[in-house]
């Protein structure tokens, strides 16, 4: 079963380091990164996030068009397809 994520516009109530649900009112640590507040279950999780936040943030997903272009480039070796000449 997946984790329940409780999120509001500027508050994330899941510790991004360990994945635990954190109550903002009683969170031992919090930080603001890219205008979003993140709450942490311990100061240790907060310190890990502060050291390398990019390791704990969700990755941007590629869209359909980006996947399509990557496949075309791979199939043609980076050259335009024959229909485009």
Residue pairs with C-beta under 8 A, 6 or more apart in sequence:
3 14
3 19
3 21
4 21
5 12
5 13
5 14
6 13
6 14
6 21
7 13
7 14
10 35
10 36
10 37
11 24
11 36
11 37
11 39
12 36
12 37
12 38
12 39
13 21
13 22
13 23
13 24
13 39
14 20
14 21
14 22
15 21
15 22
15 38
15 39
15 40
15 41
15 45
16 38
16 49
16 56
16 57
17 40
17 45
17 46
17 48
17 49
17 56
18 41
18 45
20 41
22 39
22 40
22 41
23 39
24 30
24 37
24 39
27 39
27 40
27 41
28 40
28 41
28 42
28 43
28 46
29 39
29 40
29 42
29 43
29 45
29 46
30 37
30 38
30 39
30 40
30 46
31 37
31 38
31 40
31 46
31 49
31 50
32 38
33 49
33 53
33 57
38 49
40 46
40 49
48 56
49 56
62 70
72 81
